[in-house]
């Protein structure tokens, strides 16, 4: 294998560092968002238990909790990338499935176009199939 020039080596090192820096920024932002999301969920649960001047319905609480779960799964995907240098596809499918369930629960689907309902059902089926077919990656 021919030796690389110092310039080529420097460019290669720089471009291999860029994804790591971007993933670090994403991890920091997801951490901040997760903290706010957990805080929001806790406030909503507190308002659900202790009656306040602003009524809270259970759908708002479920929405906040599912959003928090989605953020945590995405954060775990980033941390797995730091350890293995691979993105775990199954975790992304679980995050997408959680997001779809959140969408269905939050936005009442009663008055929705049947084509959108069919598309949502097909997408959920594809996500479930992907979760079943994609095996979890074993740590190396």
N, C-alpha and C positions, 0 to 999 in steps of 0.2 A: 504494500500500500504506500503510495507516495506521501512524503511529508507535506504538511500544510504550511503555508507561509504564515508569518506572525500576524499579518493583517487579516487573513482568512480566519485564523484562530480567534482573534479578538472579536471579529464580527459574529462568529458562531457563539462565542461565550456571551456576548451581549444579547443576542436574540434568544438564547436559552434562559437568560435571566429575566427577560420581559414577562413571560407568563407567570413566573413565581412572584414578581412584584405585583402584577395585576391581581393574582389570587389572594395575595396578602391584603391588598386594599379592599377586595370584595369581602374577605373574612372580617376585617375590621368593621366595614359598613353593616354586614349581616349581624355582627355582635351588637352594635348599637340598635339596629332595628329590632332584634330579638328582645333586648332589654325593654324597649318601649312597648313592644307587643305583649310581653308578659305583664308589664305594669298595667296596660290597658285592660287585659283580661282579668287581672285581679280586681281592678276598680269595678268592672262590669259585674263580676261575681259578687262583690261586696254590695253593689247597688241592687242586685237581684235578691240577696238575702235580707238586707236591711232596707226597708222602704224609704225612698228619698223623694224629693220633689220632682225629679225627672224619672219617669218609669222606664224600666229596662225589660225588654222581652228576651226570652230564652234564645231566640234566633240570633240576636246580637252577641250573646255570650258564646254560642256555638261558632259563629263566624270568627270571633276574635281568637278562640282556642284553635280552630283549624288553621287560621292564618299563622298563629304561633308555631304550630306543628310543621307547617310548610317551611317556614323560615329556619327552623331547627334542622329539618332534613336537608335543606340546601346548605346550611352551615356544615353539617356532617360531611356532605359531598366535597366541600372545599377542604376540610381537614383530612379526608381520605386522600385527596390529591396530594397534599403536602407529604403524607407518609409514603404513598406508592407511586406517585407521578402518573396516575391513571384516574380518569373520571369514572366513577361507578354508575353505570347506566341504570341499574335496578333502583338505586336511590332516587334518581331523577324521575323514573316512572312512578314511584311511590309519591313523590312530591306532586307530580302532575295529577295523579289520581285523587290525592287529598284536595288539590285545588278544584278539580271538577266536582267533587262531592260538596265542597264549600259553595261553589257556584249554584249547584242545584238546591241546596238547603236555603241559601240566602235569598236568591231570586226566585220567587214563587213561579213555578212552571205551569200553573193552571191556565193562564191566558197566553201561553206561548204558542207560536206557530208549530204545527205538527212536524214540519220538515226540520226545525231546530231541535225538537225533541228526539227525532230519529237520529239526527247527526250526533247529538249528545250521547244517546244510547250506544251508537256505533263506536264513538270515541272512548267511552267507558269500557266497552268490550275489548277494544284494541289495547287499552292500558292494562286491563286485567290480564289479557293474554300475554302481554309483554312481561308483566311482573311474574307470571307463572313460568314462562319459557326462559327468561333470562335468569340464570343461576347467579347467586351471590359470588362475588370474586373471593377466592381464598387468598389470605395474606401470604406473601412470599418471604 
